[in-house]
Amino acid sequence: METPFYLKDGHGATSVLQCARLNRINQMFIIASIDKVIKRKYSYNNKATKIELKNTVINLPVKNGDVDFDFMERFILEIERERIEVLETYLSITGLKDYGITTKEQKSIDEFKNLNWKIFNLENLFGKSTRGKRLKSEDRISGTLPFITAGETDEGVSAFISNDVTLFSANTTTIDMFGSAKYRNYNYGGDDHIAVVHTDKLPKYTSIFVTSAIHKSSYNGQFNYGRNFYAKDADVLNISLPVKDKKPDYETMETIISAIHKLATKDLVLYVERKKKELNKMTENANA
């Protein structure tokens, strides 16, 4: 921990490592070494008591018979640098480093509370929704096509397959059996617990806005294991959208999501820039 804290001794053991050479960087290495051992050795029925922890052995790098704290620091710093470089490259090639809000985008945020809204039926907007088809786990052939099922884990992507299944296009919205709606920016397949709303003719950011409106309407507890959400439910679902001249104001929706997108990535871009400076300084100190 980098800040002062209190410990409460509960049913298990709560211990603190103390050493003058410990710092945030080398502790990350040591924590990983401890975690590797205790997850394999201890369980609910075999608790890591203070005596057990005291007698637990971990592997650490050594130099001249002493723990090599300098190596651990250099090792962790190099890993952090690699991760930051990968993240920075991703931000660059995806255009996410451009987080400057335009006047139009700022206006859309400022005037959001003043928007006019209207209720629309989903089928009237995008036609009938499509239901996926069941594909048992044992029948799935490994491949590259994301296969969507119900659930929040990994955004509902349960496998990557090469089976001959119905291909749903990118820029569409899935609604699972519980009513959870998710935007998909890639081609995919889906099982029979997935309803697909065909928003693909909309611009990307507009489709994302519509997905959030769908989720707000469909995911509020009315669907569960006993009452599944199906494509027919999507066809009668009503959602609330901003309007202009009594029609969905898709342009405003697109502008709002574009602004939110930039605001959300701004902190990440600034974090990468700040982290690079910190790593450069740490590396200089480690090599001094």
LUMDREN-492682 format. One record per residue (C-alpha): residue number from 0; x, y negated, z negated. Coordinates in nm, 4 decimals. Layout:
# LUMDREN-492682
<site num="NUM" c1="X" c2="Y" c3="Z"/>
...
//
This chain:
# LUMDREN-492682
<site num="0" c1="0.0000" c2="0.0000" c3="0.0000"/>
<site num="1" c1="0.1222" c2="-0.3507" c3="0.0817"/>
<site num="2" c1="-0.0981" c2="-0.5184" c3="-0.1811"/>
<site num="3" c1="-0.1345" c2="-0.4566" c3="-0.5571"/>
<site num="4" c1="-0.3938" c2="-0.1942" c3="-0.6508"/>
<site num="5" c1="-0.5352" c2="0.0067" c3="-0.9411"/>
<site num="6" c1="-0.5565" c2="0.3831" c3="-0.9665"/>
<site num="7" c1="-0.8392" c2="0.5830" c3="-1.1177"/>
<site num="8" c1="-0.7493" c2="0.9364" c3="-1.2199"/>
<site num="9" c1="-1.0445" c2="1.1499" c3="-1.1125"/>
<site num="10" c1="-1.1044" c2="1.5224" c3="-1.0820"/>
<site num="11" c1="-0.7983" c2="1.5705" c3="-0.8655"/>
<site num="12" c1="-0.4540" c2="1.4182" c3="-0.8804"/>
<site num="13" c1="-0.3672" c2="1.0593" c3="-0.7995"/>
<site num="14" c1="0.0031" c2="0.9995" c3="-0.7656"/>
<site num="15" c1="0.2280" c2="0.7180" c3="-0.6525"/>
<site num="16" c1="0.5673" c2="0.7434" c3="-0.4885"/>
<site num="17" c1="0.8147" c2="0.4870" c3="-0.6133"/>
<site num="18" c1="1.1601" c2="0.4172" c3="-0.4729"/>
<site num="19" c1="1.3586" c2="0.1004" c3="-0.4121"/>
<site num="20" c1="1.4185" c2="0.2009" c3="-0.0475"/>
<site num="21" c1="1.0506" c2="0.2503" c3="0.0343"/>
<site num="22" c1="0.8818" c2="0.0037" c3="0.2687"/>
<site num="23" c1="0.5814" c2="0.0022" c3="0.5012"/>
<site num="24" c1="0.7743" c2="0.1546" c3="0.7900"/>
<site num="25" c1="0.9562" c2="0.4465" c3="0.6292"/>
<site num="26" c1="0.6527" c2="0.5256" c3="0.4138"/>
<site num="27" c1="0.4558" c2="0.6005" c3="0.7305"/>
<site num="28" c1="0.7107" c2="0.8713" c3="0.8120"/>
<site num="29" c1="0.7005" c2="1.0103" c3="0.4583"/>
<site num="30" c1="0.3194" c2="1.0062" c3="0.4447"/>
<site num="31" c1="0.3050" c2="1.2075" c3="0.7675"/>
<site num="32" c1="0.5460" c2="1.4624" c3="0.6181"/>
<site num="33" c1="0.3394" c2="1.4880" c3="0.2986"/>
<site num="34" c1="0.0134" c2="1.5116" c3="0.4896"/>
<site num="35" c1="0.1483" c2="1.7979" c3="0.7000"/>
<site num="36" c1="0.2211" c2="2.0002" c3="0.3864"/>
<site num="37" c1="-0.0749" c2="1.9260" c3="0.1591"/>
<site num="38" c1="-0.3429" c2="1.9764" c3="0.4256"/>
<site num="39" c1="-0.2112" c2="2.3253" c3="0.4842"/>
<site num="40" c1="-0.1440" c2="2.4096" c3="0.1185"/>
<site num="41" c1="-0.4370" c2="2.2638" c3="-0.0747"/>
<site num="42" c1="-0.8154" c2="2.2792" c3="-0.0511"/>
<site num="43" c1="-1.1284" c2="2.2205" c3="-0.2585"/>
<site num="44" c1="-1.0671" c2="2.5486" c3="-0.4424"/>
<site num="45" c1="-0.6928" c2="2.4908" c3="-0.4703"/>
<site num="46" c1="-0.6528" c2="2.1307" c3="-0.5777"/>
<site num="47" c1="-0.3342" c2="1.9295" c3="-0.5538"/>
<site num="48" c1="-0.2756" c2="1.8670" c3="-0.9249"/>
<site num="49" c1="0.0036" c2="1.6441" c3="-1.0460"/>
<site num="50" c1="0.2125" c2="1.9472" c3="-1.1401"/>
<site num="51" c1="0.1508" c2="2.1028" c3="-0.7982"/>
<site num="52" c1="0.2452" c2="1.7818" c3="-0.6217"/>
<site num="53" c1="0.5573" c2="1.7480" c3="-0.8313"/>
<site num="54" c1="0.6706" c2="2.0901" c3="-0.7127"/>
<site num="55" c1="0.5680" c2="2.0410" c3="-0.3501"/>
<site num="56" c1="0.8563" c2="2.0353" c3="-0.1028"/>
<site num="57" c1="0.8551" c2="1.8286" c3="0.2164"/>
<site num="58" c1="1.1060" c2="1.7963" c3="0.4993"/>
<site num="59" c1="1.2813" c2="1.4632" c3="0.5555"/>
<site num="60" c1="1.5835" c2="1.3670" c3="0.7670"/>
<site num="61" c1="1.9106" c2="1.3376" c3="0.5755"/>
<site num="62" c1="2.2499" c2="1.1828" c3="0.6352"/>
<site num="63" c1="2.5559" c2="1.2618" c3="0.4249"/>
<site num="64" c1="2.3331" c2="1.4466" c3="0.1782"/>
<site num="65" c1="2.0946" c2="1.1538" c3="0.1221"/>
<site num="66" c1="1.7505" c2="1.0791" c3="0.2642"/>
<site num="67" c1="1.8050" c2="0.8902" c3="0.5904"/>
<site num="68" c1="1.5668" c2="0.5984" c3="0.5400"/>
<site num="69" c1="1.7270" c2="0.4064" c3="0.8283"/>
<site num="70" c1="1.6496" c2="0.6852" c3="1.0766"/>
<site num="71" c1="1.2886" c2="0.7038" c3="0.9587"/>
<site num="72" c1="1.2473" c2="0.3295" c3="1.0090"/>
<site num="73" c1="1.3991" c2="0.3361" c3="1.3584"/>
<site num="74" c1="1.1855" c2="0.6381" c3="1.4504"/>
<site num="75" c1="0.8565" c2="0.4792" c3="1.3396"/>
<site num="76" c1="0.9444" c2="0.1450" c3="1.4969"/>
<site num="77" c1="1.0122" c2="0.3164" c3="1.8295"/>
<site num="78" c1="0.6774" c2="0.4972" c3="1.8179"/>
<site num="79" c1="0.4962" c2="0.1721" c3="1.7349"/>
<site num="80" c1="0.6780" c2="-0.0051" c3="2.0184"/>
<site num="81" c1="0.5771" c2="0.2651" c3="2.2680"/>
<site num="82" c1="0.2120" c2="0.2459" c3="2.1607"/>
<site num="83" c1="0.2063" c2="-0.1319" c3="2.1832"/>
<site num="84" c1="0.3640" c2="-0.1222" c3="2.5294"/>
<site num="85" c1="0.1022" c2="0.1279" c3="2.6478"/>
<site num="86" c1="-0.1761" c2="-0.0897" c3="2.5069"/>
<site num="87" c1="-0.0287" c2="-0.4031" c3="2.6634"/>
<site num="88" c1="-0.0039" c2="-0.2303" c3="3.0023"/>
<site num="89" c1="-0.3653" c2="-0.1170" c3="2.9763"/>
<site num="90" c1="-0.4807" c2="-0.4693" c3="2.8922"/>
<site num="91" c1="-0.2882" c2="-0.6051" c3="3.1915"/>
<site num="92" c1="-0.4059" c2="-0.3589" c3="3.4574"/>
<site num="93" c1="-0.7693" c2="-0.3830" c3="3.3434"/>
<site num="94" c1="-0.7662" c2="-0.7614" c3="3.3369"/>
<site num="95" c1="-0.8526" c2="-0.7701" c3="2.9673"/>
<site num="96" c1="-0.5705" c2="-1.0120" c3="2.8877"/>
<site num="97" c1="-0.7815" c2="-1.2869" c3="3.0411"/>
<site num="98" c1="-0.9963" c2="-1.3786" c3="2.7415"/>
<site num="99" c1="-1.0556" c2="-1.7423" c3="2.8248"/>
<site num="100" c1="-1.4237" c2="-1.8312" c3="2.7866"/>
<site num="101" c1="-1.5682" c2="-2.0326" c3="3.0743"/>
<site num="102" c1="-1.8039" c2="-2.3249" c3="3.0194"/>
<site num="103" c1="-2.0915" c2="-2.1154" c3="3.1524"/>
<site num="104" c1="-2.0102" c2="-1.8268" c3="2.9175"/>
<site num="105" c1="-1.9824" c2="-2.0535" c3="2.6154"/>
<site num="106" c1="-2.3158" c2="-2.2120" c3="2.7037"/>
<site num="107" c1="-2.4787" c2="-1.8671" c3="2.7224"/>
<site num="108" c1="-2.3606" c2="-1.7930" c3="2.3673"/>
<site num="109" c1="-2.4650" c2="-2.1320" c3="2.2316"/>
<site num="110" c1="-2.8127" c2="-2.1093" c3="2.3831"/>
<site num="111" c1="-2.8772" c2="-1.7422" c3="2.3081"/>
<site num="112" c1="-3.1279" c2="-1.8209" c3="2.0309"/>
<site num="113" c1="-3.3274" c2="-2.0353" c3="2.2707"/>
<site num="114" c1="-3.3767" c2="-1.7682" c3="2.5373"/>
<site num="115" c1="-3.7255" c2="-1.6667" c3="2.6447"/>
<site num="116" c1="-3.7961" c2="-1.2937" c3="2.6177"/>
<site num="117" c1="-4.0539" c2="-1.0602" c3="2.7683"/>
<site num="118" c1="-4.1440" c2="-0.6923" c3="2.7355"/>
<site num="119" c1="-4.0790" c2="-0.4721" c3="3.0411"/>
<site num="120" c1="-4.1532" c2="-0.1072" c3="3.1122"/>
<site num="121" c1="-3.8383" c2="0.0907" c3="3.1947"/>
<site num="122" c1="-3.9895" c2="0.2892" c3="3.4836"/>
<site num="123" c1="-4.1227" c2="-0.0285" c3="3.6443"/>
<site num="124" c1="-3.7729" c2="-0.1735" c3="3.6378"/>
<site num="125" c1="-3.5580" c2="0.1219" c3="3.7432"/>
<site num="126" c1="-3.7873" c2="0.3997" c3="3.8627"/>
<site num="127" c1="-3.8327" c2="0.7390" c3="3.7027"/>
<site num="128" c1="-3.5557" c2="0.8591" c3="3.4737"/>
<site num="129" c1="-3.3781" c2="1.1869" c3="3.5459"/>
<site num="130" c1="-3.3236" c2="1.4769" c3="3.3091"/>
<site num="131" c1="-3.0053" c2="1.6808" c3="3.3073"/>
<site num="132" c1="-2.9956" c2="2.0605" c3="3.3205"/>
<site num="133" c1="-2.8809" c2="2.3077" c3="3.0590"/>
<site num="134" c1="-2.5330" c2="2.4503" c3="3.0983"/>
<site num="135" c1="-2.4293" c2="2.6880" c3="2.8213"/>
<site num="136" c1="-2.0862" c2="2.6418" c3="2.6680"/>
<site num="137" c1="-1.9733" c2="2.9859" c3="2.7822"/>
<site num="138" c1="-2.0723" c2="2.9038" c3="3.1421"/>
<site num="139" c1="-1.8757" c2="2.5783" c3="3.1623"/>
<site num="140" c1="-1.5712" c2="2.5918" c3="3.3890"/>
<site num="141" c1="-1.2836" c2="2.3650" c3="3.2919"/>
<site num="142" c1="-1.2393" c2="2.0627" c3="3.5181"/>
<site num="143" c1="-1.2366" c2="1.6835" c3="3.5273"/>
<site num="144" c1="-1.6071" c2="1.5887" c3="3.5352"/>
<site num="145" c1="-1.7337" c2="1.4585" c3="3.1979"/>
<site num="146" c1="-2.0341" c2="1.6595" c3="3.0794"/>
<site num="147" c1="-2.2701" c2="1.4693" c3="2.8506"/>
<site num="148" c1="-2.4733" c2="1.6238" c3="2.5693"/>
<site num="149" c1="-2.6528" c2="1.4823" c3="2.2660"/>
<site num="150" c1="-2.4469" c2="1.3342" c3="1.9837"/>
<site num="151" c1="-2.2204" c2="1.0466" c3="1.8882"/>
<site num="152" c1="-1.8885" c2="1.2351" c3="1.8810"/>
<site num="153" c1="-1.6707" c2="1.1295" c3="2.1768"/>
<site num="154" c1="-1.9647" c2="0.9265" c3="2.3068"/>
<site num="155" c1="-2.1487" c2="1.2514" c3="2.3756"/>
<site num="156" c1="-1.8827" c2="1.3888" c3="2.6139"/>
<site num="157" c1="-1.8750" c2="1.7550" c3="2.5081"/>
<site num="158" c1="-1.6534" c2="1.8936" c3="2.7844"/>
<site num="159" c1="-1.4836" c2="1.8293" c3="3.1178"/>
<site num="160" c1="-1.6144" c2="2.0706" c3="3.3797"/>
<site num="161" c1="-1.5899" c2="2.1714" c3="3.7457"/>
<site num="162" c1="-1.9311" c2="2.3415" c3="3.7678"/>
<site num="163" c1="-2.1676" c2="2.2554" c3="4.0530"/>
<site num="164" c1="-2.4069" c2="2.0319" c3="3.8573"/>
<site num="165" c1="-2.6164" c2="1.7261" c3="3.9335"/>
<site num="166" c1="-2.3807" c2="1.4293" c3="3.9591"/>
<site num="167" c1="-2.4991" c2="1.1086" c3="3.7947"/>
<site num="168" c1="-2.3337" c2="0.7908" c3="3.9158"/>
<site num="169" c1="-2.1369" c2="0.5354" c3="3.7212"/>
<site num="170" c1="-2.3040" c2="0.2204" c3="3.5886"/>
<site num="171" c1="-2.6041" c2="0.4139" c3="3.4577"/>
<site num="172" c1="-2.7453" c2="0.4640" c3="3.1089"/>
<site num="173" c1="-2.7930" c2="0.7914" c3="2.9225"/>
<site num="174" c1="-3.0403" c2="0.8442" c3="2.6398"/>
<site num="175" c1="-2.9911" c2="1.1563" c3="2.4318"/>
<site num="176" c1="-3.2471" c2="1.3679" c3="2.2445"/>
<site num="177" c1="-3.2275" c2="1.1355" c3="1.9437"/>
<site num="178" c1="-3.2902" c2="0.8208" c3="2.1490"/>
<site num="179" c1="-2.9288" c2="0.7002" c3="2.1419"/>
<site num="180" c1="-2.8522" c2="0.5044" c3="2.4600"/>
<site num="181" c1="-2.5018" c2="0.4727" c3="2.6047"/>
<site num="182" c1="-2.3617" c2="0.2960" c3="2.9078"/>
<site num="183" c1="-2.1520" c2="0.5136" c3="3.1431"/>
<site num="184" c1="-1.8897" c2="0.3517" c3="3.3673"/>
<site num="185" c1="-1.7969" c2="0.6831" c3="3.5306"/>
<site num="186" c1="-1.9587" c2="0.9689" c3="3.7230"/>
<site num="187" c1="-2.0775" c2="1.2520" c3="3.5001"/>
<site num="188" c1="-2.3024" c2="1.5526" c3="3.4516"/>
<site num="189" c1="-2.5557" c2="1.5971" c3="3.1745"/>
<site num="190" c1="-2.7514" c2="1.8718" c3="3.0007"/>
<site num="191" c1="-3.1247" c2="1.8932" c3="2.9421"/>
<site num="192" c1="-3.1004" c2="1.6826" c3="2.6261"/>
<site num="193" c1="-2.9943" c2="1.3830" c3="2.8338"/>
<site num="194" c1="-3.2194" c2="1.1362" c3="3.0172"/>
<site num="195" c1="-3.0556" c2="0.9120" c3="3.2779"/>
<site num="196" c1="-3.1859" c2="0.5627" c3="3.3488"/>
<site num="197" c1="-3.0770" c2="0.4533" c3="3.6966"/>
<site num="198" c1="-2.9406" c2="0.1055" c3="3.6321"/>
<site num="199" c1="-2.6615" c2="0.1508" c3="3.8892"/>
<site num="200" c1="-2.7897" c2="-0.1266" c3="4.1195"/>
<site num="201" c1="-2.7293" c2="-0.3837" c3="3.8490"/>
<site num="202" c1="-2.3943" c2="-0.5583" c3="3.7958"/>
<site num="203" c1="-2.1816" c2="-0.3852" c3="3.5321"/>
<site num="204" c1="-2.2282" c2="-0.6365" c3="3.2494"/>
<site num="205" c1="-2.6010" c2="-0.6639" c3="3.3178"/>
<site num="206" c1="-2.6326" c2="-0.2865" c3="3.2938"/>
<site num="207" c1="-2.4518" c2="-0.2962" c3="2.9589"/>
<site num="208" c1="-2.6989" c2="-0.5581" c3="2.8328"/>
<site num="209" c1="-2.9928" c2="-0.3430" c3="2.9447"/>
<site num="210" c1="-2.8393" c2="-0.0406" c3="2.7707"/>
<site num="211" c1="-2.8293" c2="-0.2307" c3="2.4416"/>
<site num="212" c1="-3.1940" c2="-0.3299" c3="2.4889"/>
<site num="213" c1="-3.2862" c2="0.0337" c3="2.5552"/>
<site num="214" c1="-3.0945" c2="0.1516" c3="2.2477"/>
<site num="215" c1="-3.2709" c2="-0.1024" c3="2.0286"/>
<site num="216" c1="-3.6085" c2="0.0257" c3="2.1443"/>
<site num="217" c1="-3.5389" c2="0.4008" c3="2.1498"/>
<site num="218" c1="-3.3017" c2="0.4550" c3="1.8573"/>
<site num="219" c1="-3.4932" c2="0.3602" c3="1.5455"/>
<site num="220" c1="-3.5857" c2="0.6911" c3="1.3887"/>
<site num="221" c1="-3.8828" c2="0.8053" c3="1.5939"/>
<site num="222" c1="-3.6819" c2="1.0796" c3="1.7700"/>
<site num="223" c1="-3.5103" c2="1.3701" c3="1.5948"/>
<site num="224" c1="-3.4688" c2="1.7490" c3="1.6069"/>
<site num="225" c1="-3.8426" c2="1.7938" c3="1.5708"/>
<site num="226" c1="-3.9342" c2="1.5266" c3="1.8254"/>
<site num="227" c1="-3.6774" c2="1.5047" c3="2.1067"/>
<site num="228" c1="-3.6417" c2="1.2170" c3="2.3517"/>
<site num="229" c1="-3.6924" c2="1.3263" c3="2.7132"/>
<site num="230" c1="-3.6959" c2="1.1573" c3="3.0535"/>
<site num="231" c1="-4.0740" c2="1.1198" c3="3.0312"/>
<site num="232" c1="-4.0235" c2="0.9149" c3="2.7145"/>
<site num="233" c1="-3.7871" c2="0.6836" c3="2.9002"/>
<site num="234" c1="-4.0535" c2="0.6248" c3="3.1646"/>
<site num="235" c1="-4.2977" c2="0.4864" c3="2.9056"/>
<site num="236" c1="-4.0348" c2="0.3016" c3="2.7035"/>
<site num="237" c1="-4.0723" c2="-0.0755" c3="2.6781"/>
<site num="238" c1="-3.7718" c2="-0.3020" c3="2.6279"/>
<site num="239" c1="-3.7282" c2="-0.6720" c3="2.5606"/>
<site num="240" c1="-3.5191" c2="-0.8772" c3="2.8047"/>
<site num="241" c1="-3.4460" c2="-1.2484" c3="2.8630"/>
<site num="242" c1="-3.6591" c2="-1.3935" c3="3.1398"/>
<site num="243" c1="-3.6542" c2="-1.6711" c3="3.3957"/>
<site num="244" c1="-3.9688" c2="-1.7473" c3="3.5932"/>
<site num="245" c1="-4.1253" c2="-1.4459" c3="3.4172"/>
<site num="246" c1="-3.8678" c2="-1.2082" c3="3.5690"/>
<site num="247" c1="-3.5648" c2="-1.0439" c3="3.4025"/>
<site num="248" c1="-3.2856" c2="-1.3010" c3="3.3929"/>
<site num="249" c1="-3.0095" c2="-1.0638" c3="3.4998"/>
<site num="250" c1="-2.7639" c2="-1.3465" c3="3.5663"/>
<site num="251" c1="-2.7863" c2="-1.4708" c3="3.2077"/>
<site num="252" c1="-2.7512" c2="-1.1155" c3="3.0755"/>
<site num="253" c1="-2.4338" c2="-1.0704" c3="3.2787"/>
<site num="254" c1="-2.2886" c2="-1.3985" c3="3.1540"/>
<site num="255" c1="-2.3651" c2="-1.3174" c3="2.7890"/>
<site num="256" c1="-2.1966" c2="-0.9763" c3="2.8030"/>
<site num="257" c1="-1.8981" c2="-1.1234" c3="2.9865"/>
<site num="258" c1="-1.8574" c2="-1.3777" c3="2.7060"/>
<site num="259" c1="-1.8936" c2="-1.1127" c3="2.4330"/>
<site num="260" c1="-1.6460" c2="-0.8921" c3="2.6181"/>
<site num="261" c1="-1.3843" c2="-1.1671" c3="2.6162"/>
<site num="262" c1="-1.4468" c2="-1.2563" c3="2.2524"/>
<site num="263" c1="-1.4104" c2="-0.8909" c3="2.1549"/>
<site num="264" c1="-1.0810" c2="-0.8462" c3="2.3424"/>
<site num="265" c1="-0.9284" c2="-1.1772" c3="2.2332"/>
<site num="266" c1="-0.8342" c2="-1.0493" c3="1.8869"/>
<site num="267" c1="-0.6848" c2="-0.7345" c3="2.0392"/>
<site num="268" c1="-0.4712" c2="-0.9315" c3="2.2853"/>
<site num="269" c1="-0.3503" c2="-1.1641" c3="2.0095"/>
<site num="270" c1="-0.2769" c2="-0.8617" c3="1.7874"/>
<site num="271" c1="-0.0569" c2="-0.7082" c3="2.0593"/>
<site num="272" c1="0.1333" c2="-1.0336" c3="2.1025"/>
<site num="273" c1="0.1811" c2="-1.0703" c3="1.7269"/>
<site num="274" c1="0.2816" c2="-0.7057" c3="1.6860"/>
<site num="275" c1="0.5448" c2="-0.7310" c3="1.9590"/>
<site num="276" c1="0.7100" c2="-1.0207" c3="1.7795"/>
<site num="277" c1="0.7024" c2="-0.8337" c3="1.4475"/>
<site num="278" c1="0.8529" c2="-0.5212" c3="1.6025"/>
<site num="279" c1="1.1290" c2="-0.7181" c3="1.7728"/>
<site num="280" c1="1.2187" c2="-0.8813" c3="1.4419"/>
<site num="281" c1="1.2065" c2="-0.5493" c3="1.2522"/>
<site num="282" c1="1.4237" c2="-0.3820" c3="1.5138"/>
<site num="283" c1="1.6813" c2="-0.6597" c3="1.4904"/>
<site num="284" c1="1.6899" c2="-0.6246" c3="1.1121"/>
<site num="285" c1="1.7136" c2="-0.2435" c3="1.1335"/>
<site num="286" c1="2.0066" c2="-0.2672" c3="1.3749"/>
<site num="287" c1="2.1838" c2="-0.5408" c3="1.1791"/>
//
